[in-house]
Amino acid sequence: MNLKRKIHRRGFLCGSLQGVAISVGLPFLDLFLNSNGDALAATGAPLPRRFGTWFFGCGMNPQRWNPVTEGRDWELTPELVPVADIRDKMNVLSGFSVKMAGESNQVHRTGVFGTLCGGAPKTAESIEGPSLDVLISDHVGMRTRFRSLEMAAMGDPRHSNSLRDVSSVNPAEPSPLSLYSRVFGLGFSDPNAAEFSPDPRLLLRQSALSIVAVDRKRLERILGHNDRQRLDQYFTSVRQLEQQIALQLEEPEPLAACRIPDSPAQIPIDSEVDHVVANHALMAETLALALACDQTRVFNMTFSNRASGLRMPGSADTHHTLTHEEARDKTLGYQPRATAFVLRTMQAWTSFVKTLDAVPEGSGSLLDNCLVMAHSETSEANTHSVMGLPFMTAGSAGGKIRTGLHVSGVGDSTSRVGLTMQQAMGLNIGSWGTDQNQTSRPITEILV
């Protein structure tokens, strides 16, 4: 049998662990692509476009975050300094607002769901679903293993803004381990399944790659030099990720000067910002592998929740609490302790974008075929304002989006952002939004 004829872009490497099937997806190898590396050889179709959201709570300080200069030469404002390394791969969209015409500002809800659903919520319980990511997944997510993946870096599955309607919220994966197990193992996601499922820690110790070793060797025999190198890089990334997660699950070695804790120290899943940053980084690496293997084309990463509960090490004061209780420094003109979280958030966003950009795909990188929309539920959290919400996008969506730009939308609805995202992802839609937030004007400055 000609093995090469059996390998295709949806191929998996398969094996079993204690009787349970384990599969590892394949990235887009040269074997699957045309000579230019920009389309699938079998069909001539372009590499898939992916869409994702990246959410952060409690906004920013508009006077320190919003650039003044529009276009390509926008300045790095104090709170955008951390994005310097990725400024050419992203856009800043400032000034867009959720418009209200008699509705109350449902604090920490109106901004996010007005953005994602195209209309200001009428009451504290209502949401005009479905959310933007669900609309896009209806278009691009029907042929992948996962329609979408949701992640919460703070460890709470309720930290998700993805929904079909108010009663159908897509829960988030709360840890790097749960996300890894969902992507690389079958049978881990349903605790009530009748079939036996091994502990995902056993999968980590044995390594998904060793479980599929026989299929891996068969595949390597028929690949060209470049594909073998590409596959080796992919396998190295998977193994490094497994080792990182496994290491954080181990009890640390005792030291003579230390008192051994009463219980084993496992990966911290909590609101301390250093822990959130670490969990976010591991989740981003797992997500990048899942996207590269076409396991999903839609994702939602929540770095910090609505009404951000992030806190500094040793402090009980949350980001949200500080935005209301910390006095403004009279010299600086802002709240320095609260603002420290804004800077950490921008650093995390930069890290996330770099993680996607580090994965080679075709003639470019994974990021080139992604469109990620970063957003928050408020601009200035102290006043719960939904005017001038912060937006960033990263990636060019397979050549559909220009990057490196700042666009100011002062007075315009956030629905313009949502309409632009949908059009860039190939939805045949000319207008979007409800009532005063309805619009037929995409942001043409960034659309190709």
Buried (B, 14 or more C-beta within 10 A) or exposed (E): EEEEEEBEBEBBBBBEBEEBBBBBBBBBBBBBBBEEBBBBEEEEEBBBBBBBBBBBBBBBBBEBBBBEEBEEEBEEBBBBEBBEEBBEBBBBBBBBBBBBEEBEBBBBBBBBBBBBBBBBBBEEEBBBBBBBBBBBBBBBBEEBBBBBBBBBBBBBBEBBBBBBBBEEBBEBBBBBBBBBBBBBBBBBEEEEEEEEBBEBBEBBEBBBBEBBEEBBEEBEEBBEEEBBEBBEEBBEBBBEBBEBBBEBBEEEEEEEEEEEEEEEEEBBBEBBBEBBBBBBBBBBBBBBBBBBBBBBBBBBBBBBBBBBBBBBEEEEEBBBBBBEEBEEEEEEEBBEBBBBBBBBBBBBBBBBBBBBBEBBBBEBBBBBBBBBBBBBBBBBBBEBBBBBBBBBBBBBBBBBBBBBBBBBBEEBBBBBBBBBBBBBBBBEBEEBBBBBBBBEEBBEBBEE
